[in-house]
Amino acid sequence: MCDVAFLLITFFMLTTTLQRPKTMDLFLPKDVDNPEEQNKVKESQALTILVGEKNKIYYYEGTGENVSKDPVNLLKPSTYDLQSGIGKVISDKWKSVIQNSGGRDSMIVIIKPTDSSSYNNVVTLLDDMNIYSVKKYALVDISDNDKKLIDIKEQGQPQANANAAQ
């Protein structure tokens, strides 16, 4: 009986698959001293996602040069839903970039979490990049201008009042 038990244990140990590690490969760019040497992003190929507090998420198309002109209309809220929320936004932008630019790898997503955003929400967005096969994405510190845009959007102020406040 011991021989049969030993053979069964050995058989099951050798035929079972071990759990694979759940990690994501990240490729980090080199640090450069000169800002002109950094990679530039085309406005038409970029999607910027702002991760706010209390599971709030905002996005705008481009790198943000035109958003400060009309933040109430250009900065759009979303949800973390894959079918109707940020997943649909990523999918639509990806299709648009493929049609206009002709390349599958030319889209870049810029993720900017705030100091009060949750770690879980950032990991969810990184998972979405993997789900939608986005090859180029960057996790960037949020700028003061983006924080102001979120405040303006949450307050719903018209742009004239926002400019007067500055």
PyMOL commands that set and color helices and strands:
alter all, ss='L'
color gray80, all
select helices_A, chain A and resi 2-15+35-37+43-45+67-69+71-74+86-101+119-131+144-155+159-165
alter helices_A, ss='H'
color red, helices_A
select strands_A, chain A and resi 46-51+57-61+76-78+108-113+136-139
alter strands_A, ss='S'
color yellow, strands_A
deselect
rebuild
show_as cartoon
